[in-house]
Amino acid sequence: MSKSASIASALLCTLIWGTTFIAQDTGMEFIGPYVFNAVRFFVGFLALIPFYLIIEKKNTAAIISKNRSKFIYLAILIGIFLFLASALQQVALLYTDVANAAFFTIFYVPMVPIIVFFLFKKKIHWSVWPAVILCVIGGYFLTNFQNATVRLGDSLVLIGALFWSLHIIFVGIIVEKFNAPILIGLVQTLVVSICSLILALFYEEFILVNILNQKIQILYAGVLSGGIAFVLQIYAQKNIKPAPSAIIFSLEGVFATVAAWIILSQVLNLNNILGCCFILIGVLISQIIPEIKKT
């Protein structure tokens, strides 16, 4: 896969993520966050099976045969990171609003290069740092957070941002070693579904009628976001390093705002437009400046 195809995958992934926030928020009208995630990611798992059988199954043995145990370890690990990130975000939506959740989630953008630089001792291109600052500023303006108050749920989202950043970093590690993005997606969605199911059995109730009442939100958040988008993320990170990937993924706030404008007829104010511009400039800086240096 070329870098341009990876960028296209990242943008499509981010578009899906950006339009899923509303489904996540409204999907808990009749069911709890753990039930929602358990069903959502199991639906994502089922949606990926045909793609795996058609595209990847015949090459799977050759891809993971050299180090099967490491593949299993890394695939389960990113599944656990994804479970913790999505669970914290989903629960947080019970205690805070979408604007706050979107703003604090974007903190995975600075967390990724900080973790990569200080813990993994890897070099970070200088353009990443100003791009990160622009993305965080953009997120601030985009969510109208300046008119909001900090709530208990915001701390959950912030902790979740740490696990989103670890997920992005370790996806970069596993896809560098094993070129099996759909299989990786299958494992991680199954892990998230099982972990969510365990918590749901302890703290919530499975009522089929209530689950069916949320079928539209579950199908959208499951098939598109939980399944396809996370595989697109893995494809994208095949040729894009974690820090620039995180910057591109911050566009989910832009896509969410534009989708609300088009679909829900929500008015875009000056702050929203400024936020979109800041994030777009940050993404362009992170992608263009390193390429200029190469030429």
C-alpha positions as CSV (number, residue, x, y, z in Angstrom):
1,M,0.0,0.0,0.0
2,S,1.3,3.5,-1.0
3,K,1.5,6.4,1.5
4,S,-1.2,8.2,-0.5
5,A,-3.5,5.2,-0.1
6,S,-2.7,5.1,3.7
7,I,-3.6,8.8,4.0
8,A,-6.9,8.1,2.2
9,S,-7.6,5.2,4.6
10,A,-6.8,7.5,7.6
11,L,-9.2,10.2,6.2
12,L,-12.0,7.8,5.6
13,C,-11.5,6.2,9.0
14,T,-11.6,9.6,10.6
15,L,-14.7,10.6,8.7
16,I,-16.5,7.5,10.1
17,W,-15.2,8.2,13.7
18,G,-16.3,11.8,13.5
19,T,-19.9,10.9,12.6
20,T,-20.1,8.2,15.2
21,F,-20.0,10.4,18.3
22,I,-23.8,11.1,18.1
23,A,-24.6,7.4,17.6
24,Q,-22.5,6.6,20.7
25,D,-24.3,9.3,22.8
26,T,-27.9,8.5,21.6
27,G,-27.2,4.8,21.7
28,M,-27.5,4.6,25.5
29,E,-31.1,5.8,25.8
30,F,-32.3,2.2,26.7
31,I,-29.1,0.3,27.4
32,G,-25.9,0.8,29.4
33,P,-22.4,1.7,28.1
34,Y,-21.0,-1.8,28.5
35,V,-23.9,-3.5,26.8
36,F,-23.7,-1.0,24.0
37,N,-20.0,-1.6,23.5
38,A,-20.3,-5.4,23.8
39,V,-23.0,-5.6,21.1
40,R,-21.4,-2.8,19.0
41,F,-18.0,-4.4,18.7
42,F,-19.5,-7.9,18.3
43,V,-21.4,-6.6,15.3
44,G,-18.1,-5.1,14.1
45,F,-16.5,-8.5,14.5
46,L,-19.2,-10.2,12.4
47,A,-19.0,-7.5,9.8
48,L,-15.2,-8.1,9.3
49,I,-15.4,-11.9,8.9
50,P,-16.5,-11.9,5.2
51,F,-13.7,-9.4,4.3
52,Y,-11.1,-11.7,6.2
53,L,-12.3,-14.8,4.4
54,I,-12.2,-13.2,0.9
55,I,-9.1,-11.0,1.2
56,E,-6.7,-12.3,3.9
57,K,-7.4,-15.9,5.0
58,K,-5.2,-17.6,2.4
59,N,-2.2,-15.6,3.4
60,T,-2.7,-15.6,7.2
61,A,-0.5,-18.7,7.9
62,A,2.5,-17.3,6.1
63,I,2.1,-13.8,7.7
64,I,2.0,-14.9,11.3
65,S,3.9,-18.3,11.2
66,K,7.3,-16.7,12.0
67,N,6.1,-15.4,15.4
68,R,2.6,-16.5,16.2
69,S,2.9,-15.9,19.9
70,K,4.0,-12.3,19.4
71,F,1.1,-11.7,17.0
72,I,-1.4,-13.0,19.5
73,Y,0.2,-11.0,22.4
74,L,0.1,-7.7,20.4
75,A,-3.3,-8.2,18.9
76,I,-4.8,-8.9,22.3
77,L,-2.9,-6.0,23.8
78,I,-4.3,-3.5,21.3
79,G,-7.7,-5.0,21.9
80,I,-7.4,-4.3,25.7
81,F,-6.2,-0.7,25.0
82,L,-9.2,-0.2,22.7
83,F,-11.6,-1.7,25.2
84,L,-10.3,0.6,28.0
85,A,-10.4,3.7,25.7
86,S,-13.9,3.0,24.3
87,A,-15.3,2.0,27.7
88,L,-14.0,5.1,29.5
89,Q,-15.3,7.3,26.6
90,Q,-18.7,5.6,26.5
91,V,-19.2,5.7,30.3
92,A,-18.0,9.4,30.3
93,L,-20.9,10.3,27.9
94,L,-23.3,9.6,30.8
95,Y,-21.6,12.3,32.9
96,T,-20.6,14.9,30.3
97,D,-21.7,16.2,27.0
98,V,-20.4,15.4,23.5
99,A,-18.5,18.7,23.2
100,N,-16.5,18.1,26.4
101,A,-15.9,14.4,25.4
102,A,-14.7,15.4,21.9
103,F,-12.3,18.1,23.3
104,F,-10.7,15.9,26.0
105,T,-10.4,12.9,23.6
106,I,-8.3,15.0,21.3
107,F,-5.6,15.0,24.0
108,Y,-4.4,11.7,22.5
109,V,-2.8,13.9,19.8
110,P,-0.1,15.3,22.1
111,M,0.1,12.1,24.2
112,V,1.3,10.0,21.2
113,P,4.5,11.9,20.3
114,I,5.3,12.4,24.1
115,I,5.0,8.7,24.7
116,V,6.9,7.8,21.6
117,F,9.7,10.2,22.3
118,F,10.2,9.7,26.1
119,L,9.2,6.0,26.6
120,F,10.2,4.5,23.2
121,K,13.2,6.8,22.6
122,K,12.2,7.4,19.0
123,K,12.9,10.5,17.1
124,I,10.0,12.8,16.3
125,H,10.1,15.2,13.3
126,W,10.1,18.8,14.6
127,S,7.0,19.6,12.5
128,V,4.9,17.3,14.8
129,W,5.1,19.6,17.8
130,P,3.6,22.8,16.2
131,A,1.0,20.5,14.4
132,V,0.0,19.0,17.8
133,I,-0.4,22.5,19.3
134,L,-2.6,23.6,16.4
135,C,-4.8,20.5,16.7
136,V,-5.4,21.0,20.4
137,I,-6.2,24.7,19.9
138,G,-8.5,23.7,17.0
139,G,-10.2,21.2,19.2
140,Y,-10.8,23.9,21.8
141,F,-12.5,26.2,19.3
142,L,-14.3,23.4,17.5
143,T,-16.2,22.1,20.5
144,N,-17.3,25.5,22.0
145,F,-15.6,24.2,25.1
146,Q,-14.9,27.8,26.3
147,N,-18.6,27.9,27.3
148,A,-18.6,24.6,29.1
149,T,-17.8,23.5,32.6
150,V,-15.4,20.6,33.5
151,R,-17.3,17.6,34.8
152,L,-16.5,14.2,36.4
153,G,-16.9,12.5,33.0
154,D,-14.2,14.7,31.5
155,S,-11.5,13.1,33.7
156,L,-12.7,9.7,32.4
157,V,-12.3,10.9,28.8
158,L,-8.8,12.3,29.6
159,I,-7.7,8.9,31.0
160,G,-9.3,7.3,27.9
161,A,-7.2,9.5,25.7
162,L,-4.1,7.9,27.2
163,F,-5.4,4.5,26.1
164,W,-6.3,5.8,22.6
165,S,-2.7,7.0,22.3
166,L,-1.4,3.6,23.4
167,H,-3.7,1.9,20.9
168,I,-2.4,4.1,18.1
169,I,1.2,3.5,19.1
170,F,0.9,-0.3,19.4
171,V,-1.2,-0.6,16.1
172,G,1.9,1.0,14.5
173,I,4.1,-1.7,16.1
174,I,1.9,-4.7,15.2
175,V,1.2,-3.6,11.6
176,E,4.9,-3.0,11.0
177,K,5.6,-6.6,11.9
178,F,2.5,-8.4,10.6
179,N,0.7,-7.3,7.4
180,A,-2.7,-8.7,8.4
181,P,-4.9,-5.6,9.2
182,I,-8.2,-7.4,8.9
183,L,-7.1,-10.3,11.2
184,I,-5.8,-7.7,13.6
185,G,-9.1,-5.9,13.4
186,L,-11.0,-9.2,14.1
187,V,-9.0,-10.0,17.2
188,Q,-9.2,-6.5,18.7
189,T,-13.0,-6.2,18.1
190,L,-13.6,-9.6,19.7
191,V,-11.4,-8.7,22.7
192,V,-13.3,-5.5,23.2
193,S,-16.7,-7.3,22.9
194,I,-15.7,-10.0,25.4
195,C,-14.3,-7.5,28.0
196,S,-17.4,-5.3,27.6
197,L,-19.6,-8.3,28.0
198,I,-17.9,-9.4,31.2
199,L,-18.5,-5.9,32.8
200,A,-22.1,-5.8,31.4
201,L,-22.9,-9.1,33.1
202,F,-21.8,-7.7,36.5
203,Y,-23.2,-4.1,36.2
204,E,-26.0,-4.0,33.6
205,E,-28.8,-6.0,32.2
206,F,-29.2,-7.6,28.7
207,I,-32.7,-6.9,27.6
208,L,-33.2,-7.8,23.9
209,V,-36.1,-5.3,23.3
210,N,-33.9,-2.4,24.6
211,I,-31.0,-3.5,22.4
212,L,-33.2,-3.7,19.4
213,N,-34.5,-0.2,20.1
214,Q,-30.9,1.1,19.6
215,K,-30.3,-1.0,16.5
216,I,-29.6,1.9,14.2
217,Q,-26.9,3.4,16.5
218,I,-25.5,-0.1,17.2
219,L,-25.2,-1.0,13.5
220,Y,-23.6,2.4,12.6
221,A,-21.2,2.4,15.5
222,G,-20.6,-1.3,15.1
223,V,-20.2,-2.1,11.4
224,L,-18.7,1.3,10.3
225,S,-16.8,2.5,13.3
226,G,-16.2,-0.6,15.4
227,G,-15.3,-2.8,12.4
228,I,-14.4,-1.0,9.2
229,A,-13.0,2.2,10.5
230,F,-10.5,0.5,12.9
231,V,-9.3,-1.7,10.1
232,L,-8.8,1.4,7.9
233,Q,-6.8,2.8,10.8
234,I,-4.5,-0.3,10.7
235,Y,-4.1,0.0,6.9
236,A,-3.3,3.7,7.4
237,Q,-0.6,3.1,10.0
238,K,1.2,0.8,7.6
239,N,2.9,3.8,6.0
240,I,2.3,6.6,8.5
241,K,4.1,6.8,11.9
242,P,2.0,7.0,15.1
243,A,2.5,10.8,15.8
244,P,1.5,12.0,12.3
245,S,-1.3,9.4,12.3
246,A,-2.7,10.9,15.6
247,I,-2.7,14.3,14.0
248,I,-4.7,13.1,11.0
249,F,-7.1,11.3,13.3
250,S,-7.8,14.6,15.1
251,L,-9.8,15.6,12.0
252,E,-12.7,13.5,13.5
253,G,-13.7,16.7,15.3
254,V,-13.8,18.6,11.9
255,F,-15.9,15.8,10.3
256,A,-18.2,15.7,13.3
257,T,-18.8,19.4,13.1
258,V,-19.4,19.4,9.3
259,A,-21.7,16.4,9.5
260,A,-23.8,18.2,12.2
261,W,-24.0,21.2,10.0
262,I,-25.1,19.2,6.9
263,I,-27.3,16.5,8.5
264,L,-28.6,18.2,11.7
265,S,-28.6,21.8,10.3
266,Q,-26.5,23.0,13.2
267,V,-25.1,26.5,12.6
268,L,-21.3,26.8,12.2
269,N,-20.1,29.8,14.2
270,L,-16.8,31.6,13.8
271,N,-15.1,29.5,16.6
272,N,-16.1,26.3,14.8
273,I,-14.7,27.6,11.5
274,L,-11.5,28.7,13.3
275,G,-11.2,25.3,14.9
276,C,-11.5,23.5,11.6
277,C,-8.8,25.7,10.1
278,F,-6.4,25.2,13.0
279,I,-6.7,21.4,12.7
280,L,-6.5,21.4,8.9
281,I,-3.3,23.5,9.1
282,G,-1.9,21.2,11.8
283,V,-2.6,18.1,9.6
284,L,-1.0,19.7,6.5
285,I,2.1,20.8,8.5
286,S,2.6,17.2,9.8
287,Q,2.3,15.7,6.3
288,I,3.9,18.2,4.0
289,I,6.9,19.5,5.8
290,P,8.6,16.1,6.3
291,E,8.1,15.4,2.6
292,I,9.7,18.8,1.6
293,K,12.8,17.9,3.6
294,K,13.1,14.6,1.7
295,T,13.1,16.4,-1.7
